[in-house]
Amino acid sequence: MTPKTLVVAAAAWLAVTAAQAADSLPAGTFITGQVSGASQTLLGLDHLFADEPGSNTTALAADDLEFITADAQVAIDFFADGRVQVWNNSGATGLAGSYTLTFSFAGLAAPITGFTPLDLTGVNGGSVSLQLLDPQRISLTLNNLSFTEEFGSFTTQIAISAVPEPASAALLGAGLGLLVLRRARRPA
């Protein structure tokens, strides 16, 4: 196989992997959340934020907020690219108290490999702690936060290992196999 062929094959593989990583949390992913601290109940979009059995489970909605605490102070929005935006919904610049929010994800194609801050410029006091609990669960703790503006927010990032679709991997393998076979059949 020529170096040029290897470069083309590698580029194709990277394109497939990058395309899949773009939707690491596809719309419809089921998310179950728990909260402890200043609020004990988390309300989900699928239940129209009503305090009823099962309201802490919802499907990721591309254009909607997924969760709000029962005290209406914290709102959480998940995005298909793995971003998580946390909103101060208190109407003031300060969010008093402590909130520990834990989320688990059902039906992920690959394990969660990281949970990190992406943009904390909207937070100017208190502490935000992020933790990857296991390959399907994350946790974030907010302690006496102050924001740069009313209804401020910050953004975190969930990293999910890219796993190529079996069909894409098979197609790439078949193409590489044909290239090797073609080279082997060349007359000397």
Buried (B, 14 or more C-beta within 10 A) or exposed (E): EEEEBEEEBEEBBEEBBEEBBEBBBBEEBBBBBBBBBBBEBBBBBBBEBEEEEEBBBBBBBEEEBBBBBBBEBBBBBBBBEBBBBBBBBBEEBBBEBBBBBBBBBEEBBBBBEEBEEEEEEBBEEBEBEBEBEEEBBBBBBBBEBBBEEEBBBBBBBBBBBBBBEEEBBEBBEEBBEEBEEEEEEEEE
